[in-house]
């Protein structure tokens, strides 16, 4: 039996308590997400833990891997606000853990353990062992014995409950602490709640349809916002665009480096994005928003160039689509700060659940819908509205679906870099066919982007400063 790599403190605990177990050997060292994929149908028995801090007390909340940790309910149960510890801080709690393995055994970690009662409905459970290449399986009798002294708190939600009412559009007239799609849309549609489109963005929108528009007139608009002008010049001067001369003005940046269409859409996206007041941190905070925005816009542009000429979307609009596709996150943070905070915490507690599913469970609506509502209210281009609304939807086709489909492919590729909110890394063959995108050209575009990551990180940080 392969037990040598399991931490001695865990082996001693199991031996002293006379707890029997089975060993599941993994083909290689795996984190819990990869282990869950390896288990396939048996993943329903896998347990995971979330490190939390409540009332200045650190705890490990343990639940079935496939269940969602309901942060709002946990706060109610503990009668305290709950903070989710970072991966780095949570790793420090495991005395017996080796790197990516987080074994939750009483007395072997630096935190109290609280378990969701759903664990005790399982016939057996599978747990991390402390060795990332080994899992341990326990029967029901062993579960009761192992966790007999641990606290039990109801905070987990099964998959059926998460998706319950997904297609419901009825308003239930419930208290303000609960949102439904219709009520949230009403709030978004009420103009006194909506942020006004920035004046610069309005003027750029007018310029878009003006046949007499040129670099000089666009530069005049950009120069009205010194920070925007500085960003345009800085980007044009960066190694990313490879211009050898000196960029001494916004007009030079437009005419000689970036081009009219790109600067127009870039300025439009930045002026809109920076007009909202949103918390900086969190998985959907401003910092992560702009990083994903810059990467998605850049990769979308590269994918556009890889498409057959006759099928290519407008370069500037595809860049803008990548830049603003997750704009609903900013709007959510601007208009509904408490709900924004709750969604952030719930995403942190459930890194293996899609952001869309979490948003719908918490709010009854997704960021795509929220963002699309504002884009329509602001009379933004239909191409952008489609990209914002449909960028996670496979096999979607309409007049402007090329924009959402390109962004979808970019999002899936960026998942490889752990950037963004895509559910998986697989590229739908049907989407590639609709775009006439060769898989190898997609890989080449991604590799080119990866080599430019340092420049892209700098560009993203400039937008946060």
C-alpha positions as CSV (number, residue, x, y, z in Angstrom):
1,X,0.0,0.0,0.0
2,X,1.4,3.4,-1.0
3,X,1.4,5.4,2.2
4,X,4.9,6.7,2.5
5,X,4.2,10.1,1.0
6,X,1.1,10.8,3.2
7,X,2.1,13.0,6.1
8,X,3.0,11.0,9.2
9,X,0.7,13.1,11.4
10,X,-2.3,12.0,9.3
11,X,-1.3,8.4,9.3
12,X,-0.9,8.5,13.1
13,X,-4.3,10.1,13.5
14,X,-6.0,7.5,11.4
15,X,-4.2,4.6,13.2
16,X,-4.9,5.9,16.7
17,X,-8.6,6.5,15.9
18,X,-8.8,3.1,14.2
19,X,-10.2,4.7,11.1
20,X,-10.1,2.5,7.9
21,X,-9.6,4.0,4.5
22,X,-8.7,3.2,0.9
23,X,-6.0,4.9,-1.2
24,X,-6.7,6.3,-4.6
25,X,-3.5,6.9,-6.5
26,X,-3.5,9.7,-9.1
27,X,-1.4,9.4,-12.2
28,X,0.6,12.5,-11.2
29,X,0.5,15.4,-8.7
30,X,-2.9,17.2,-9.1
31,X,-4.7,20.1,-7.6
32,X,-8.3,19.4,-6.5
33,X,-9.8,20.6,-9.7
34,X,-7.7,18.1,-11.8
35,X,-8.4,15.4,-9.2
36,X,-12.1,16.0,-9.6
37,X,-11.8,15.6,-13.4
38,X,-9.9,12.4,-12.8
39,X,-12.5,10.9,-10.5
40,X,-15.3,11.5,-13.1
41,X,-18.6,10.1,-11.7
42,X,-17.0,9.7,-8.3
43,X,-16.3,13.4,-8.0
44,X,-19.6,13.7,-6.1
45,X,-17.9,12.2,-3.1
46,X,-14.9,14.5,-3.2
47,X,-14.7,17.1,-0.4
48,X,-13.2,20.6,-0.6
49,X,-12.4,23.3,1.9
50,X,-12.7,27.0,1.9
51,X,-10.6,29.1,4.4
52,X,-12.7,31.9,6.0
53,X,-12.4,34.5,8.7
54,X,-15.4,35.2,10.8
55,X,-15.5,37.3,14.0
56,X,-11.7,37.4,13.9
57,X,-11.7,33.6,13.9
58,X,-10.2,31.5,11.2
59,X,-12.2,28.4,10.0
60,X,-12.1,25.8,7.3
61,X,-15.6,25.3,5.8
62,X,-15.8,21.8,4.4
63,X,-18.4,20.8,1.8
64,X,-18.8,18.5,-1.2
65,X,-16.7,19.6,-4.2
66,X,-19.7,20.1,-6.5
67,X,-21.7,22.1,-4.0
68,X,-21.7,25.9,-3.9
69,X,-20.7,27.7,-0.7
70,X,-23.4,30.3,0.0
71,X,-21.5,33.1,1.6
72,X,-24.6,35.0,2.4
73,X,-26.1,32.0,4.3
74,X,-22.8,31.4,6.1
75,X,-22.7,35.0,7.3
76,X,-26.2,34.5,8.7
77,X,-25.3,31.3,10.4
78,X,-22.2,32.7,12.0
79,X,-23.9,36.1,12.7
80,X,-20.9,37.8,11.2
81,X,-19.4,39.1,8.0
82,X,-17.3,36.4,6.3
83,X,-14.0,37.1,4.5
84,X,-12.6,34.5,2.2
85,X,-8.9,34.0,2.7
86,X,-6.6,34.1,-0.3
87,X,-5.0,30.9,-1.7
88,X,-1.7,32.0,-0.3
89,X,-3.1,32.7,3.2
90,X,-5.2,29.5,3.3
91,X,-2.1,27.4,2.4
92,X,-0.5,28.4,5.6
93,X,-3.2,26.7,7.6
94,X,-2.2,23.2,6.6
95,X,0.5,21.7,8.7
96,X,0.4,18.5,6.8
97,X,-0.2,19.8,3.3
98,X,2.4,19.5,0.5
99,X,2.0,22.3,-1.9
100,X,-1.3,22.0,-3.7
101,X,-2.8,19.3,-1.4
102,X,-5.0,20.6,1.4
103,X,-5.9,17.8,3.8
104,X,-8.7,18.6,6.2
105,X,-8.2,16.4,9.2
106,X,-9.1,17.5,12.8
107,X,-6.0,18.5,14.7
108,X,-3.7,18.7,11.7
109,X,-4.5,22.2,10.5
110,X,-4.3,25.7,12.1
111,X,-8.1,26.4,12.0
112,X,-11.3,25.1,13.4
113,X,-13.3,22.9,11.0
114,X,-17.0,23.4,10.3
115,X,-18.8,20.9,8.0
116,X,-21.9,21.2,6.0
117,X,-24.4,18.5,7.1
118,X,-24.8,17.4,3.4
119,X,-21.4,15.5,3.9
120,X,-23.2,13.1,6.2
121,X,-25.7,12.2,3.6
122,X,-22.9,10.6,1.5
123,X,-22.2,6.9,1.6
124,X,-18.5,7.6,1.5
125,X,-16.2,10.6,0.9
126,X,-12.9,11.2,-0.8
127,X,-10.4,13.7,0.7
128,X,-7.0,15.1,-0.1
129,X,-4.2,13.3,1.8
130,X,-1.4,15.9,2.0
131,X,0.3,14.2,-0.9
132,X,-1.0,15.7,-4.2
133,X,-0.7,12.3,-5.9
134,X,-2.9,10.4,-3.4
135,X,-6.5,10.7,-2.3
136,X,-8.1,8.9,0.6
137,X,-11.5,7.3,0.6
138,X,-13.6,6.8,3.8
139,X,-16.9,4.9,4.4
140,X,-19.8,6.4,6.3
141,X,-18.7,4.9,9.6
142,X,-15.3,6.4,9.2
143,X,-16.8,9.8,8.4
144,X,-18.8,9.9,11.6
145,X,-15.7,8.9,13.6
146,X,-13.3,11.3,11.9
147,X,-15.5,14.4,12.3
148,X,-17.4,13.5,15.5
149,X,-16.1,16.6,17.4
150,X,-16.4,19.1,14.5
151,X,-19.0,21.8,14.2
152,X,-21.7,21.5,11.7
153,X,-23.1,24.6,9.9
154,X,-25.5,24.7,6.9
155,X,-23.9,26.8,4.2
156,X,-23.7,24.5,1.1
157,X,-26.1,24.5,-1.9
158,X,-26.5,21.6,-4.3
159,X,-26.4,22.0,-8.1
160,X,-30.2,21.6,-8.5
161,X,-30.8,24.6,-6.1
162,X,-28.2,26.8,-7.8
163,X,-30.0,26.4,-11.2
164,X,-33.6,26.4,-9.8
165,X,-35.7,29.1,-11.6
166,X,-32.9,29.9,-14.1
167,X,-35.5,30.7,-16.7
168,X,-38.0,32.4,-14.4
169,X,-38.9,36.0,-15.1
170,X,-41.6,36.5,-12.5
171,X,-41.2,39.2,-9.9
172,X,-41.9,37.8,-6.5
173,X,-42.2,41.1,-4.7
174,X,-39.7,40.0,-2.0
175,X,-37.6,42.2,0.3
176,X,-34.9,44.4,-1.2
177,X,-32.2,41.9,0.0
178,X,-33.2,39.6,-2.8
179,X,-33.1,40.5,-6.5
180,X,-35.0,39.1,-9.4
181,X,-34.2,39.7,-13.1
182,X,-37.2,42.0,-13.7
183,X,-36.6,44.1,-10.6
184,X,-32.9,44.4,-11.4
185,X,-33.6,45.4,-15.0
186,X,-36.1,48.0,-13.8
187,X,-33.3,49.5,-11.6
188,X,-30.9,49.5,-14.6
189,X,-33.5,51.0,-16.9
190,X,-34.3,53.9,-14.5
191,X,-32.3,56.8,-15.8
192,X,-31.8,58.4,-12.4
193,X,-29.9,55.2,-11.3
194,X,-27.8,54.9,-14.4
195,X,-24.5,56.7,-14.8
196,X,-24.6,59.2,-17.7
197,X,-22.4,58.5,-20.7
198,X,-19.2,60.6,-20.2
199,X,-19.2,63.7,-22.4
200,X,-16.0,62.6,-24.2
201,X,-17.6,59.3,-25.0
202,X,-20.7,61.1,-26.4
203,X,-18.5,63.2,-28.7
204,X,-16.6,60.1,-29.9
205,X,-19.9,58.4,-30.7
206,X,-20.8,61.5,-32.8
207,X,-17.4,61.3,-34.5
208,X,-18.0,57.7,-35.4
209,X,-20.8,58.6,-37.8
210,X,-19.2,61.8,-39.1
211,X,-17.9,61.3,-42.6
212,X,-15.6,64.3,-42.1
213,X,-13.9,62.8,-39.0
214,X,-10.1,62.8,-39.0
215,X,-7.1,62.3,-36.7
216,X,-7.0,66.0,-35.8
217,X,-10.6,66.1,-34.6
218,X,-10.2,62.9,-32.6
219,X,-7.0,64.2,-31.0
220,X,-8.9,67.4,-29.9
221,X,-11.4,65.2,-28.1
222,X,-8.8,63.0,-26.5
223,X,-6.8,66.0,-25.3
224,X,-9.7,67.2,-23.2
225,X,-8.9,64.5,-20.8
226,X,-5.2,64.7,-19.8
227,X,-5.0,61.2,-18.4
228,X,-6.6,59.7,-21.5
229,X,-4.2,61.6,-23.7
230,X,-1.3,60.4,-21.7
231,X,-2.4,56.8,-22.0
232,X,-2.8,57.1,-25.7
233,X,0.7,58.5,-26.1
234,X,2.1,56.0,-23.7
235,X,0.5,53.0,-25.5
236,X,1.7,54.3,-28.9
237,X,5.3,54.6,-27.4
238,X,5.3,51.1,-25.9
239,X,7.3,48.2,-27.4
240,X,4.0,46.4,-28.0
241,X,3.3,48.6,-31.1
242,X,7.0,48.7,-32.2
243,X,7.1,52.3,-33.5
244,X,10.7,53.4,-33.8
245,X,10.1,57.2,-33.9
246,X,9.2,59.6,-31.2
247,X,5.5,59.9,-30.3
248,X,5.3,63.5,-29.3
249,X,1.5,64.1,-29.6
250,X,-1.9,62.4,-29.6
251,X,-2.2,63.2,-33.3
252,X,1.1,61.4,-34.0
253,X,-0.1,58.4,-32.0
254,X,-3.2,58.3,-34.1
255,X,-1.8,59.0,-37.5
256,X,1.5,57.1,-37.4
257,X,1.1,54.3,-34.8
258,X,-2.3,53.2,-33.6
259,X,-4.7,54.3,-36.3
260,X,-7.9,56.3,-36.2
261,X,-10.3,53.4,-35.6
262,X,-8.3,51.9,-32.8
263,X,-7.7,55.1,-30.9
264,X,-11.4,56.1,-31.4
265,X,-12.6,52.8,-29.9
266,X,-9.8,52.7,-27.3
267,X,-10.7,56.2,-26.1
268,X,-14.4,55.3,-26.1
269,X,-13.8,52.2,-24.0
270,X,-11.4,53.8,-21.5
271,X,-13.6,56.9,-21.0
272,X,-16.7,54.7,-20.4
273,X,-14.9,52.2,-18.1
274,X,-13.2,54.9,-16.0
275,X,-16.5,56.8,-15.5
276,X,-17.8,54.2,-13.0
277,X,-16.8,54.0,-9.3
278,X,-16.0,50.4,-8.6
279,X,-14.0,48.7,-5.8
280,X,-10.4,47.9,-6.9
281,X,-9.9,44.4,-5.5
282,X,-11.7,41.1,-5.9
283,X,-12.1,38.6,-8.9
284,X,-14.4,41.1,-10.7
285,X,-13.0,44.3,-9.3
286,X,-11.4,47.1,-11.3
287,X,-7.9,45.6,-11.3
288,X,-9.0,42.2,-12.7
289,X,-11.5,43.9,-15.1
290,X,-8.8,45.9,-16.9
291,X,-6.3,43.1,-17.0
292,X,-8.9,40.8,-18.7
293,X,-10.1,43.7,-20.9
294,X,-6.6,44.5,-22.3
295,X,-5.7,40.8,-22.9
296,X,-9.1,40.0,-24.4
297,X,-9.0,43.1,-26.7
298,X,-5.5,42.3,-27.9
299,X,-6.2,38.6,-28.5
300,X,-9.5,39.4,-30.2
301,X,-7.6,41.8,-32.6
302,X,-5.1,39.1,-33.4
303,X,-7.8,36.5,-34.0
304,X,-9.5,39.0,-36.3
305,X,-6.4,39.2,-38.4
306,X,-6.2,35.4,-38.6
307,X,-9.7,35.2,-40.2
308,X,-10.2,35.2,-43.9
309,X,-10.3,38.8,-45.1
310,X,-13.9,38.7,-46.3
311,X,-15.1,37.5,-42.9
312,X,-13.1,39.8,-40.7
313,X,-15.1,42.2,-38.4
314,X,-14.2,45.8,-38.1
315,X,-10.8,46.0,-36.3
316,X,-11.7,48.9,-34.0
317,X,-15.0,47.4,-33.0
318,X,-13.6,44.0,-32.3
319,X,-11.0,45.7,-30.0
320,X,-13.8,47.6,-28.3
321,X,-15.8,44.4,-27.9
322,X,-12.9,42.7,-26.1
323,X,-12.3,45.8,-24.0
324,X,-15.9,46.2,-22.7
325,X,-17.3,42.6,-22.9
326,X,-17.4,42.3,-19.1
327,X,-18.7,45.9,-18.6
328,X,-21.6,44.5,-16.6
329,X,-19.2,43.9,-13.7
330,X,-18.4,47.6,-13.5
331,X,-22.0,48.6,-13.7
332,X,-22.9,46.1,-10.9
333,X,-20.2,47.5,-8.7
334,X,-21.2,51.1,-9.4
335,X,-25.0,50.8,-8.8
336,X,-25.2,47.9,-6.3
337,X,-22.1,47.9,-4.1
338,X,-23.4,45.5,-1.4
339,X,-24.4,42.9,-4.1
340,X,-21.1,43.4,-5.9
341,X,-19.2,42.6,-2.6
342,X,-21.3,39.5,-2.1
343,X,-20.8,38.2,-5.6
344,X,-17.0,38.8,-5.3
345,X,-16.9,36.8,-2.0
346,X,-19.0,34.0,-3.5
347,X,-16.7,33.8,-6.5
348,X,-13.7,33.6,-4.2
349,X,-15.3,30.8,-2.2
350,X,-16.3,28.8,-5.3
351,X,-13.4,29.0,-7.8
352,X,-14.7,25.9,-9.7
353,X,-18.2,27.3,-10.3
354,X,-18.8,29.6,-13.3
355,X,-19.1,33.3,-12.6
356,X,-22.4,33.3,-14.5
357,X,-23.9,30.6,-12.3
358,X,-22.8,32.4,-9.2
359,X,-24.2,35.8,-10.4
360,X,-27.5,34.2,-11.3
361,X,-27.7,32.4,-7.9
362,X,-26.9,35.6,-5.9
363,X,-28.7,38.2,-8.1
364,X,-31.0,36.3,-10.5
365,X,-29.2,38.0,-13.4
366,X,-25.8,37.8,-15.1
367,X,-23.2,40.5,-15.9
368,X,-23.9,39.9,-19.6
369,X,-27.5,41.0,-19.2
370,X,-26.6,43.9,-17.0
371,X,-23.9,45.2,-19.4
372,X,-26.1,44.7,-22.4
373,X,-28.9,46.8,-20.8
374,X,-26.6,49.7,-20.3
375,X,-25.1,49.4,-23.7
376,X,-28.6,49.6,-25.2
377,X,-29.5,52.6,-23.0
378,X,-26.4,54.4,-24.2
379,X,-27.2,53.5,-27.8
380,X,-23.9,51.9,-28.3
381,X,-23.2,50.0,-31.6
382,X,-25.2,46.8,-32.1
383,X,-22.0,44.9,-32.6
384,X,-20.9,45.8,-29.1
385,X,-24.2,45.0,-27.5
386,X,-24.1,41.5,-29.0
387,X,-20.5,41.0,-27.8
388,X,-21.4,42.1,-24.3
389,X,-24.6,40.0,-24.2
390,X,-23.5,36.7,-25.9
391,X,-19.7,36.3,-25.3
392,X,-20.2,33.1,-23.3
393,X,-22.8,31.5,-25.6
394,X,-21.6,28.8,-27.9
395,X,-23.1,28.3,-31.3
396,X,-24.7,31.7,-31.2
397,X,-25.4,33.2,-34.6
398,X,-26.9,36.5,-35.7
399,X,-26.1,39.5,-37.9
400,X,-23.3,40.6,-35.5
401,X,-22.4,37.3,-33.8
402,X,-18.9,37.4,-35.2
403,X,-18.1,39.8,-32.4
404,X,-19.3,37.7,-29.6
405,X,-17.8,34.5,-31.1
406,X,-14.3,36.1,-31.4
407,X,-14.5,37.3,-27.8
408,X,-15.7,33.8,-26.7
409,X,-12.6,32.2,-28.4
410,X,-10.3,34.8,-26.8
411,X,-11.8,34.2,-23.4
412,X,-11.4,30.4,-23.7
413,X,-7.7,30.8,-24.6
414,X,-7.0,33.2,-21.8
415,X,-8.3,30.7,-19.3
416,X,-4.9,29.0,-19.9
417,X,-3.3,32.0,-18.3
418,X,-5.9,32.0,-15.5
419,X,-7.2,35.3,-16.8
420,X,-10.9,36.0,-17.0
421,X,-14.1,34.2,-16.2
422,X,-14.4,31.6,-19.0
423,X,-15.7,28.2,-17.7
424,X,-13.2,26.1,-19.6
425,X,-10.3,26.1,-22.0
426,X,-11.9,24.0,-24.8
427,X,-12.6,25.8,-28.1
428,X,-16.0,24.8,-29.7
429,X,-15.4,23.4,-33.1
430,X,-18.7,24.9,-34.3
431,X,-17.5,28.4,-33.3
432,X,-14.2,28.0,-35.1
433,X,-16.1,26.9,-38.2
434,X,-18.4,29.8,-38.0
435,X,-15.4,32.1,-37.9
436,X,-13.4,30.1,-40.4
437,X,-10.6,30.1,-37.9
438,X,-7.9,27.5,-38.3
439,X,-7.0,26.0,-34.8
440,X,-3.3,26.4,-35.5
441,X,-3.7,30.1,-36.3
442,X,-5.6,30.5,-33.0
443,X,-2.6,28.8,-31.2
444,X,-0.2,31.1,-33.1
445,X,-2.2,34.2,-32.0
446,X,-2.2,33.0,-28.4
447,X,1.5,32.4,-28.4
448,X,2.2,35.8,-29.9
449,X,0.0,37.3,-27.1
450,X,1.8,35.3,-24.4
451,X,5.1,36.7,-25.5
452,X,3.7,40.2,-25.2
453,X,2.3,39.7,-21.7
454,X,4.8,42.0,-20.0
455,X,3.7,45.0,-22.2
456,X,0.0,44.1,-21.7
457,X,0.4,44.0,-17.9
458,X,1.9,47.5,-18.0
459,X,-0.9,48.8,-20.2
460,X,-3.5,47.3,-17.8
461,X,-1.8,48.8,-14.7
462,X,-1.9,52.2,-16.3
463,X,-5.7,52.0,-16.5
464,X,-5.9,51.2,-12.8
465,X,-3.6,53.9,-11.6
